[in-house]
Amino acid sequence: LACSFIMVLDINLFRKEKGGNPDLIKESQKKRHKDPSQVDKVLAADEAWKQERSKIDNLNRLKRLCSKEVGTKMKAKEAQGDSEIAPEEKEVAPSTFMTAEWLKEHCVNQLKSASKLLDLEISQEEQKLTSLEKERSNAMADIGNILHQDVIDSNDEDLNGVLRYFCIAGAPEAPADGGFICPAKDCIDGERKKYSHIDLLSMIDGYDPERGANVSGG
């Protein structure tokens, strides 16, 4: 079973209202020698997604309002009435006519009938939302991580600069004086100390030698 994963930037990095900076991403794209207009495609796709998300949220609020009105009418023991709604209302999206006033004017069965049509509308809009989210993700997949400010602007790896060396004494590109950077405290002249399994367990607090000795009777 083969699985593939596409790592993309957090969408909030593109959203100014969330503290994001799309201009910074564009600059990073330029340093990568990639098309910065790809960022605009993400922004457009995200705006379409947000509008669709807002539309679905409004439909869900309308659904809850309809259910609440049904409960109010049943509690008041109003007649449930005819289940049919007007023919012209069946031909359009229920969200276009299901206002608060419409809900109060119609009987329980008509509200239930309209609610079923509203469920269908919500389902259709959620399919659109999924499609828009996929479109946005595909656009984001073509954008690399934001480059660090110290990264050299070059489209040729042979021109890459060296920022620091790690434990590479003797390597051809190491400084002639043998000086190099090694963050490890156990590194001597570029050679890492070799540890036994007992040393390694102690370093990660993997066992308690004193308690082990007491248990074994040593």
FIDREN-619480 format. One line per 4 residues: number of its first residue (from 1); for each residue x, y, z of N, C-alpha, C. Coordinates in steps of 0.02 Angstrom, whole numbers, plus 50000, padded with zeros to 5 digits. Layout:
% FIDREN-619480
NUM) X Y Z X Y Z X Y Z  ...
This chain:
% FIDREN-619480
1) 50043 49940 50000 50000 50000 50000 50044 50062 50000  50039 50101 49948 50080 50161 49943 50038 50223 49959  50067 50267 50000 50032 50328 50019 50075 50388 50000  50045 50440 49977 50082 50501 49960 50051 50559 49997
5) 50094 50604 50021 50070 50662 50059 50099 50725 50028  50059 50776 50022 50082 50840 49996 50081 50890 50053  50141 50913 50071 50147 50961 50126 50137 51031 50097  50090 51067 50124 50076 51135 50099 50078 51183 50158
9) 50083 51247 50141 50082 51299 50192 50013 51303 50225  50013 51328 50286 49950 51341 50321 49912 51395 50284  49848 51384 50271 49808 51433 50233 49806 51500 50268  49813 51502 50334 49811 51566 50369 49871 51610 50354
13) 49925 51580 50327 49982 51620 50307 49966 51664 50246  49912 51646 50211 49891 51685 50153 49839 51738 50171  49810 51732 50231 49754 51775 50251 49778 51833 50293  49772 51894 50266 49794 51953 50303 49755 51961 50368
17) 49690 51944 50365 49648 51953 50425 49667 51904 50481  49707 51854 50464 49730 51805 50514 49804 51816 50531  49830 51873 50509 49900 51888 50523 49948 51863 50470  49921 51836 50415 49963 51810 50361 49993 51866 50319
21) 50039 51846 50276 50073 51895 50233 50084 51866 50164  50035 51872 50121 50042 51844 50053 50099 51875 50013  50117 51938 50028 50173 51970 49992 50238 51936 50009  50245 51913 50072 50305 51877 50093 50311 51811 50055
25) 50254 51778 50045 50253 51715 50008 50272 51727 49935  50248 51782 49907 50265 51799 49838 50340 51811 49831  50370 51846 49879 50442 51858 49877 50480 51792 49881  50455 51747 49923 50487 51681 49928 50483 51643 49863
29) 50425 51649 49830 50417 51617 49764 50468 51645 49714  50478 51709 49715 50525 51741 49670 50596 51715 49683  50613 51708 49747 50680 51683 49764 50688 51610 49743  50633 51575 49739 50635 51506 49716 50634 51503 49639
33) 50627 51561 49607 50621 51566 49535 50557 51530 49511  50504 51540 49552 50438 51513 49536 50390 51571 49522  50333 51555 49494 50284 51606 49476 50249 51633 49538  50259 51697 49556 50226 51726 49615 50151 51733 49607
37) 50127 51733 49544 50055 51741 49533 50016 51681 49558  50052 51626 49574 50019 51568 49602 49987 51584 49669  50017 51632 49704 49989 51654 49768 49921 51686 49757  49914 51725 49703 49850 51757 49688 49796 51704 49673
41) 49816 51649 49642 49769 51595 49628 49744 51564 49693  49789 51558 49741 49768 51531 49807 49720 51579 49841  49736 51643 49838 49693 51694 49869 49623 51695 49838  49620 51688 49772 49555 51688 49738 49516 51625 49756
45) 49550 51568 49759 49516 51506 49776 49493 51507 49849  49533 51538 49892 49514 51542 49963 49454 51588 49972  49451 51643 49934 49395 51689 49939 49330 51655 49918  49335 51615 49864 49276 51578 49841 49255 51527 49893
49) 49304 51495 49925 49289 51446 49977 49255 51479 50037  49280 51538 50057 49251 51573 50115 49179 51595 50101  49166 51617 50040 49098 51638 50023 49050 51578 50024  49074 51521 50000 49032 51461 50000 49022 51436 50071
53) 49074 51440 50112 49068 51420 50183 49017 51464 50219  49018 51528 50204 48971 51574 50235 48900 51558 50213  48892 51541 50149 48826 51524 50123 48798 51462 50158  48839 51412 50168 48817 51351 50202 48800 51365 50275
57) 48839 51408 50307 48825 51426 50377 48757 51459 50382  48741 51502 50334 48675 51536 50334 48619 51485 50323  48631 51437 50279 48580 51385 50267 48568 51343 50329  48622 51328 50365 48614 51289 50427 48578 51329 50480
61) 48590 51394 50483 48552 51436 50530 48478 51437 50512  48464 51439 50447 48394 51437 50425 48362 51371 50442  48400 51318 50437 48375 51251 50454 48357 51248 50529  48400 51276 50570 48386 51276 50642 48326 51319 50658
65) 48320 51376 50623 48263 51420 50634 48198 51386 50614  48199 51347 50560 48140 51310 50539 48120 51258 50591  48169 51221 50616 48156 51170 50667 48128 51201 50730  48155 51259 50749 48130 51293 50808 48058 51315 50799
69) 48041 51340 50739 47973 51362 50726 47924 51303 50726  47947 51245 50700 47905 51185 50702 47890 51167 50775  47942 51169 50817 47932 51154 50888 47884 51202 50922  47889 51265 50905 47846 51316 50935 47773 51304 50915
73) 47762 51288 50851 47693 51276 50827 47664 51213 50857  47704 51161 50864 47678 51099 50893 47664 51107 50967  47706 51147 51001 47694 51159 51071 47630 51199 51081  47615 51243 51034 47554 51282 51037 47494 51243 51011
77) 47506 51180 50989 47454 51135 50964 47417 51164 50904  47457 51197 50860 47428 51221 50798 47414 51163 50752  47366 51171 50708 47350 51119 50660 47410 51108 50614  47427 51044 50602 47486 51029 50560 47473 51045 50487
81) 47410 51043 50466 47391 51067 50400 47417 51027 50341  47413 51059 50283 47432 51028 50219 47508 51025 50214  47534 50970 50185 47606 50962 50178 47633 50994 50114  47588 51016 50071 47610 51044 50007 47628 51118 50014
85) 47681 51137 49980 47698 51207 49976 47680 51231 49905  47681 51295 49894 47661 51322 49829 47704 51293 49773  47674 51277 49715 47711 51248 49659 47772 51288 49638  47764 51354 49639 47820 51396 49618 47878 51393 49668
89) 47862 51377 49731 47914 51371 49781 47954 51307 49772  47923 51256 49742 47958 51193 49731 48010 51199 49675  48004 51250 49635 48048 51258 49577 48111 51298 49592  48115 51325 49652 48173 51367 49669 48205 51341 49733
93) 48264 51365 49747 48298 51346 49809 48257 51371 49869  48245 51329 49919 48204 51349 49976 48232 51409 50014  48297 51419 50011 48326 51475 50048 48304 51542 50019  48277 51542 49958 48255 51604 49927 48188 51628 49954
97) 48149 51584 49984 48083 51605 50009 48072 51591 50084  48116 51550 50114 48106 51532 50185 48131 51587 50231  48095 51640 50235 48111 51694 50281 48077 51680 50348  48095 51718 50399 48064 51710 50465 47989 51722 50461
101) 47969 51770 50420 47897 51784 50411 47862 51726 50377  47895 51696 50326 47865 51639 50290 47855 51580 50338  47903 51568 50381 47899 51513 50428 47840 51521 50476  47827 51582 50497 47772 51595 50544 47704 51588 50509
105) 47702 51603 50445 47638 51603 50409 47616 51533 50386  47661 51486 50384 47645 51419 50357 47640 51368 50413  47604 51314 50397 47590 51262 50447 47650 51215 50456  47643 51171 50505 47698 51125 50523 47718 51081 50464
109) 47670 51050 50432 47686 51003 50378 47719 51039 50319  47699 51101 50306 47731 51139 50252 47803 51156 50270  47814 51171 50334 47882 51184 50357 47926 51122 50351  47897 51065 50369 47935 51002 50363 47951 50986 50290
113) 47904 51000 50246 47914 50988 50175 47970 51033 50149  47968 51097 50169 48019 51144 50147 48087 51126 50177  48086 51100 50238 48148 51081 50271 48185 51025 50233  48147 50979 50205 48177 50924 50166 48210 50952 50103
117) 48178 51001 50072 48208 51032 50014 48271 51071 50033  48269 51100 50093 48327 51137 50118 48386 51090 50130  48372 51030 50155 48425 50980 50165 48460 50964 50099  48420 50959 50046 48448 50945 49980 48492 51003 49956
121) 48469 51064 49969 48509 51123 49949 48575 51124 49987  48572 51109 50052 48634 51109 50092 48682 51057 50067  48656 50998 50050 48699 50944 50024 48734 50966 49958  48697 50998 49915 48726 51021 49851 48780 51074 49863
125) 48767 51118 49910 48817 51171 49924 48879 51142 49957  48871 51090 49998 48929 51058 50030 48972 51023 49978  48942 50997 49925 48981 50968 49871 49022 51022 49836  48992 51080 49827 49029 51136 49797 49087 51156 49842
129) 49075 51156 49907 49128 51176 49955 49187 51127 49951  49172 51063 49946 49225 51013 49941 49265 51023 49877  49231 51039 49823 49265 51051 49759 49310 51113 49764  49286 51166 49796 49325 51227 49803 49385 51216 49848
133) 49376 51175 49900 49432 51161 49945 49487 51122 49909  49466 51076 49865 49515 51038 49826 49552 51084 49777  49515 51130 49747 49546 51178 49701 49597 51221 49737  49579 51242 49798 49626 51283 49837 49688 51244 49858
137) 49678 51181 49878 49734 51139 49898 49781 51126 49840  49753 51115 49782 49795 51103 49723 49838 51165 49706  49808 51224 49715 49846 51285 49703 49901 51295 49754  49887 51277 49816 49936 51284 49870 49993 51234 49862
141) 49978 51176 49833 50029 51123 49826 50087 51145 49782  50077 51195 49740 50129 51219 49695 50172 51274 49726  50160 51288 49791 50198 51340 49825 50241 51309 49879  50306 51324 49876 50352 51295 49925 50351 51331 49991
145) 50385 51303 50041 50391 51335 50106 50425 51403 50099  50411 51447 50145 50441 51514 50143 50516 51509 50157  50556 51535 50112 50629 51532 50120 50653 51577 50176  50704 51555 50212 50735 51596 50263 50769 51655 50230
149) 50773 51710 50265 50802 51771 50237 50876 51763 50217  50911 51715 50247 50982 51705 50232 50993 51661 50170  50940 51632 50143 50948 51589 50084 50970 51631 50024  51023 51608 49991 51049 51644 49934 51001 51639 49875
153) 50990 51696 49842 50945 51698 49784 50983 51672 49724  50973 51608 49709 51008 51577 49653 50967 51519 49627  50971 51509 49562 50936 51453 49530 50985 51398 49511  51046 51402 49540 51099 51354 49526 51128 51329 49592
157) 51121 51265 49606 51145 51237 49669 51220 51246 49678  51257 51251 49623 51330 51259 49628 51348 51327 49658  51300 51373 49657 51313 51439 49685 51289 51446 49757  51264 51391 49785 51240 51394 49854 51297 51413 49901
161) 51283 51455 49949 51333 51476 49998 51334 51428 50057  51390 51428 50093 51397 51387 50153 51386 51430 50214  51337 51413 50254 51322 51451 50314 51362 51426 50374  51369 51360 50381 51406 51331 50436 51426 51260 50420
165) 51475 51234 50455 51497 51165 50447 51479 51126 50510  51463 51063 50501 51448 51020 50558 51491 50957 50556  51538 50953 50601 51577 50892 50610 51604 50864 50545  51637 50906 50507 51662 50884 50443 51736 50900 50436
169) 51774 50895 50490 51846 50908 50486 51877 50862 50435  51920 50889 50393 51953 50849 50343 51917 50848 50277  51855 50872 50276 51818 50875 50213 51849 50928 50169  51848 50919 50103 51881 50966 50057 51859 51038 50066
173) 51795 51049 50081 51770 51117 50085 51776 51146 50156  51804 51108 50202 51811 51133 50270 51864 51188 50272  51858 51236 50318 51908 51289 50322 51978 51261 50331  52028 51293 50302 52096 51268 50303 52124 51263 50374
177) 52101 51306 50419 52127 51305 50487 52095 51251 50529  52052 51213 50499 52019 51159 50536 51961 51182 50578  51947 51247 50578 51892 51272 50619 51825 51257 50588  51780 51234 50627 51713 51220 50603 51666 51223 50661
181) 51603 51223 50647 51552 51228 50699 51524 51159 50714  51523 51143 50776 51492 51079 50796 51454 51091 50861  51389 51087 50859 51349 51101 50919 51354 51046 50972  51380 50988 50953 51382 50933 51000 51441 50942 51049
185) 51427 50936 51113 51479 50944 51164 51528 50886 51164  51508 50831 51134 51550 50771 51135 51588 50764 51069  51596 50818 51032 51630 50816 50968 51700 50845 50977  51750 50807 50959 51820 50829 50966 51853 50827 50897
189) 51871 50886 50872 51903 50890 50806 51863 50855 50752  51799 50864 50756 51757 50836 50703 51739 50764 50711  51763 50732 50763 51747 50661 50774 51698 50654 50832  51643 50620 50821 51594 50610 50874 51614 50552 50918
193) 51608 50561 50983 51622 50508 51030 51572 50451 51020  51595 50390 51026 51551 50332 51019 51530 50309 51088  51465 50297 51096 51438 50279 51161 51415 50206 51162  51419 50177 51221 51392 50110 51231 51317 50115 51241
197) 51284 50057 51241 51211 50059 51252 51195 50083 51322  51239 50072 51370 51228 50096 51438 51231 50172 51440  51282 50200 51405 51288 50273 51401 51225 50304 51371  51201 50274 51316 51143 50302 51280 51081 50300 51324
201) 51071 50244 51360 51013 50240 51404 51016 50292 51460  51076 50305 51485 51083 50356 51538 51068 50425 51511  51089 50438 51448 51079 50504 51419 51006 50521 51408  50964 50470 51397 50893 50482 51386 50850 50464 51446
205) 50885 50453 51503 50849 50431 51564 50807 50369 51551  50838 50324 51513 50802 50263 51494 50801 50209 51548  50843 50218 51600 50842 50169 51655 50873 50200 51716  50860 50169 51775 50887 50193 51839 50937 50141 51863
209) 51002 50155 51856 51052 50104 51874 51050 50085 51948  51036 50133 51993 51036 50117 52065 50979 50070 52082  50919 50086 52056 50862 50043 52070 50872 49975 52038  50903 49975 51978 50916 49911 51944 50963 49868 51985
213) 51012 49900 52016 51060 49861 52057 51026 49833 52118  50981 49873 52149 50947 49849 52209 50900 49790 52193  50866 49794 52136 50820 49741 52118 50858 49677 52103  50915 49684 52069 50953 49624 52050 50997 49597 52107
217) 51002 49639 52160 51042 49618 52217 51116 49631 52208  51133 49673 52159 51203 49688 52146 51231 49740 52195
